[in-house]
Amino acid sequence: MESKKVLPILFLIMFLVMVGFGIIIPVMPFFAEDMGANPTELGLLMAVYSFMQLISAPIWGRVSDKIGRKPVMMIGILGLSVSFILMAISSQLWMLFIARIIGGLLSSANMPTTMAYVADITSEEDRGKGMGIIGAATGLGFIFGPAIGGLFSKTSLNMPFYLAAASSFITFLLVLFVLKESLSKEKRGQHADKKSSIWSSFSGSLSILYILQWFISLSLSGLEASFAYFAAKKAGLDAIDLGYIFMIMGFGSALVQGGLVGRFSKKYGEGTVIQGGIIVSTIGFVLILLVNSFTTATIFLTIFGLGNGVIRPCVSALLTKKSTAGHGSATGLLSSFDSFGRIIGPPLGGWLFSITAGLPYISGAILSILALMLYQVYRIKEKQHRTISH
């Protein structure tokens, strides 16, 4: 099976999944407020989704190693569609919570399985490119989704949820009829016989890469949660300005992931790209402290986005190359660390902002420097490991 034919299909699938996911983002706060949710409950509504993903992503990753990628992706995408319908018909807050829990539990199958699928069909030197394309699809879906959601929320607050459900269902049909299985029966048999723990891919020097990804996720979600307040305070920017800024940042990030990650990782290796990405995003964090207008906010946030965008695809590529636990197990655990960062990041970012406005970005820069140091530890350990095994 040629990755050239399949990658565009995977791109479209992940794009549509994320459009569906993004459609509800601008509507969710108002929808929950209508049911009497206070800011804390709204935060919990967001966190419970990430928490369910944290628990279930590694399990789905492992299941996909045993029964194949396609059935797990279908479960994930259909689950997402069902959760959107449940949200649309919710009339009370507890119903919304149940819909979010179901959504988090089932949709967490999507990302790790798609990443594992890419690892199945790409050669080692093209792995970074494949992961980058999926990253770009995710980023673009996240740009278009909220724009569509905002537009249709004017009709009614339920409308975006029905749209998201329809988008997910179309994606489900695409997987069902167009996508072929990427994991051969023999490979599935190998993994079915192994009774390894979910944490089997978290071993040796690879464990450092998971922690590095957690730092990156933590600093990014802290920025996302606090930047609206920061930009309002420093430059008087409003929600519409922020929408444009995040859109430009998202496009920049998606372009780099779709176009440059593959080229750079093939030429210089994933490690170099990861380090470069961390350095650029650290510079971005420092520059954000100097924001004083729409233009500076756009430029500095985009610099951050360009650096941040290349890290995850390269970490995914590196893990699937080095891990012996099966591609699904490796990408599932990575998704879990990502979710863990997304749970802790927003409240931490908000709390740091309440102490002093620039603190989320200073701490983001510090976390990035720590991530860079972690990568050096990983490199030394890998060298030692290679010396011993030779």
N, C-alpha and C positions, 0 to 999 in steps of 0.2 A: 504493500500500500504506500503510495507516494505522499509524503508530507505536503508537497506543493498543492495537491488537490484538496487535502483535508484541512489544512490550516485556515483557508478562507471560510470553510463551513464552521469550524470551531470559533473563528473570529465573530461570525454572525450570531452564533448561539450565545456566546458570552456577552456580546453587545446587547442582544435582546433581553437577556436575563437582567443585565444591569439597568437597561432602560426601565424595565418593569419595577426594579428595585428603587430607581431614582425618582420615578413618577410620584411616589407617595411622600418623598422627603419634605417638600415645602408644605404639604397639606396636613401631615401628621400632627404637628403641634395644635393647629386650630381644631382639627377633628377631635382630638383628645380633650381639648379645653371645653368644647361643646358638651362633652360628657362629664364635665366637672373636674377634670384633672388639674392639679396644681403643678408648678414647675418640678417639684421633687418626683411626683408620680410620672411626669413626662420623661424625666431622666431615667426612671426605672423601666419605663416602657421601651426606651432605646437600649438600656443595658441588658434587659432580660433576653433580648434577641441575640446580642453578642455573647451572652453567657451560655445560651443553648448551643451556639455555634462552637464555642470554646470546648464544650463537653463532647459534642457529637462529630465534629470534623475528623478527628483521628480515626474514629470508629468507621465512618463512611469510607475514608481512604483505604483502610484495611479490607473492608468488605469488597471494595472495587478490585483489590488485588486478588480476591478469591473468586468472585463471580463475574468479573469483567466490568469495564467502565460504563458501557452503554446503559445497562439496567439501572445502575446507581444514579447516573445523570438524569434518567427519566423520572426516577423517584424524587430527586431533588427539585426538578423544574415543575413537576406536577404538584408537589407539596407547596411550592411557592405560589402557584396559581390558586390553590385551595385556600391558602392563608389570606390572600388578597380578597377573595370572595367573602371569607369570614369577617374580615375587617370592614368591608363595605356594608355588610348587613348588621354590624354591631350597633347596639343601641345603648349599651352600658359599658363602663370602663373595664369590668372584669372580662367581658366578652373580647374586648380589644387585647387584653393581656393574653388570653388563651390563644387568640389568632397569632399573636407575635411569638408565643412559645412554640406553636406548631410550625410556624414559618422558619424560625431559627433552627429548630431541630432537623427539619427536612432539607431546607435550602443549603445548609452547611455541606451537603453532598456535592454541590456544584463546583466550587472553586478547586478543591483538592483533586477531584476526579478529572476535571478538564486539564489541570496541570500534569497529572499522571498520564493522561492520554497523550499530551504533547511529548512527554518524556518517552512514551512507547514508540512514537512514530518518527522521532528526530534522531539524527546521528549526534554524537557527543559535541562535534564542533558547531552544529546548527541548533543545539539545545537552547542557547541564550536567545537566539532569534525567535524561536517558537514561543518561549516564555514571554518575550517582549511583546509579541503580537497579541497574546492573550491579555497582557497588562494594558496594552493600548485599547483593546476592545472594552475592557472594564472601565477605563478612564473615559472613553467617549460616551459609553452608555450612561455614565454618571453625569455627563454634561447635558446630554439631550433629555434624559429622564426628568430631572427637576423642571426644566423649561416647559416640557409638555404638561407636567403635573400642575404647574402654576397657571398655565393657560386654561386648562379644563376645570380647575377648581372654581373658576368664575361661574360655570354652569351649576355645579353643586359640589359639596365636599365629598360625596360618595363616588362621583364620576371618575376621578383619577384611580380609585381602587379597582373599579370594574375594568378600566383601561389596562391597568397593570396586570390584572388577572388574564385578560385577553392576550396581551403581549406574551405572557408566560406560557399560555396554552399553545399559541402559535409556535413558540420555541420548542415545546414538548413534541409537537407533530413533526417539526424539523428533525429533531433527534431520532424520533421513531422511524421515519421513512428515509431519511437521507444519510444519517451517520452510520458507519459500519463499526463493528467492534474492533478495538485495537490490541486487545490482549489475547494471545493465542491460548488454546485449551491447555497446552502443555504448561505454559507459564502459570495459568490459573491453578492447575493441579499442584505445581510446586508450592504455591503459597497456601493452598488449602490444607496441605499436609503439615505445614509449619504451625506450631502452637506458640507463637511469639507474643510478647506483650505489646501493647500500643506504643510503649516507650522504647521499643527495640531500635528504632532509628535514632533515638537520642543517646548516642554512645560515642565514646572517644572524642576526637577533636570536633566532630560534627555538632556536638551539643553546643559548642561556641557559636555556630552559625544561627541556631535557633534563638539564642539569647540576644545576639546582634539584631536579628529581625524584630525581636520584642522591643528593644530600645528604639528602633526606627519607628515602629508602629506607635509606641507610647508618645514619642515627641511629635509625630505628625497629628495624632488625634487631639493632643493638647493644644496644638496650634489651631486646628479646625474649630475647636470648641470655644476658644477665647478671642480669635481674630476679629470677629464682628464687633466686640466691645472695644478692642484695642483701636481698630480703624475708626470707629465712631469718635473715640476720645481724642486720638492724635490728629485725625484729618477730617473729622465731621462727615464720614462716609455713611450712607444708608444701605438698606437691604438690596436695592436695585444695583447700586455701585458694586456691592460685594458679589452679587450674582455674576456681574460681568468679569470681575477680577478672578473669581474662582473658575469661570469658564475659560478665560485666557490661560490661566495657569494649567488647567486640565488639558487644553489643546496642546500646549507646549510639552507637557509631560507625556501625552499620548504619542505625539510625533517622535519624541526621543525613544520611547519604548518600541514603537512600531518600526522605526527606521534605523536608529543608531545602535541600539543594544546588540542586535545581531551582528552588525559589522564590527563594532568595537570588541565584543567578547570573542569573536572569531580571530581577530587580529592580535589582541593583547591578553586575552584570557579573562574569565569572569572576575577573578580576584582584583585585577587592576581596575575594572569598571566599578566594582563595589566600592573600592577605596576612593576613586575619583568622585563617585556619586555622593559619598559621605562628606567629602571635603567641600563640594559645591553646595550641598544642603546646609552645612555648618555656616558657610559664608552667607547663605540666604537668611538663616536665623539671625545672624548678627546685623545684617542690613535692615531686616524688618524693624529693628529698634529705631531706625532713622526715618520711618514712614512719616510723611507730612502732607501727602496729597494723593489723589487718585492715581496719578502717573507713577509716583514712587512706590505706592502699594502694589500696583500691577507688576512693575519691573522686579521688585525685590521678591515678591511672592512667586513669580514665574521662575526666577533663578533658583529659589528653594525647590520648586516643583520639578525642574529639570534634573536636579541632583537626586532628589528623592525618588523620582520615577524609575531610575535605572537599577535601584538596589534590589527590590524584591524579585524581579525576573532573573537576575543573576544569582541571587541566593538560591532560588528554586532550581535553577539549572545545575548549580554546583552540588546541591544536596542530592538530586536525582542521579547525578554521575557517581557520587562517592558512597551513597548509602547502599547497604546490602539488604535492607529490609523490605524492598519492594517500593516502586514509585509512589503508589497510593499511600502507603504508611508514612513515607517521608513528607509528601505534600500535605497530607492530612494534619500531621503534627505541626507543620509550618503555619497552616491556616489557624490552628489552635492558638499558637503564640501570637499571631496577628490579632486575633479576637481578644486575647488577654490584654494586649496593649490598648485596644479600643475600649475596653471596659474601664481600665484605670485612668487612661489619658484624659478624657473629658472632665471628670470631676477634679482631677489633679490640676489640669490647666486652669479651670475656673477658680480653684482655691488659690493657686499661685498668682493669678491675675488680681484677686481681691487683696492680696498683700501689697503687690506693686505691679503696675500695668505691664512692665517689660519682662517680668520674671518667667512667664511661660517660654519666652524665646531664648532667654539666657540659659534656662535649664535645658531647652531643646538643643542648644549649641553644645552644652556640657555632655548631654547624652550622646550626641553625635560623635564628639571627641572620644568618649568612652567606647563607642561602637568601633571606631577606627583602631583604638588600642586592642580591643577584642580581636579584630581581624588579624593584627600582628601576632597575637598569641596563637590564633588558629594556624597561621602560616608556619610558625616555628614548630608547632606540634606535628603538622603535616610533614615537614622536612624530616623531623626525628623519626616519624613513622616510616617514611620511605627509606631512610638510611637503615633502619632495623630490618625492614622486610627484604631489602636487597642484601 
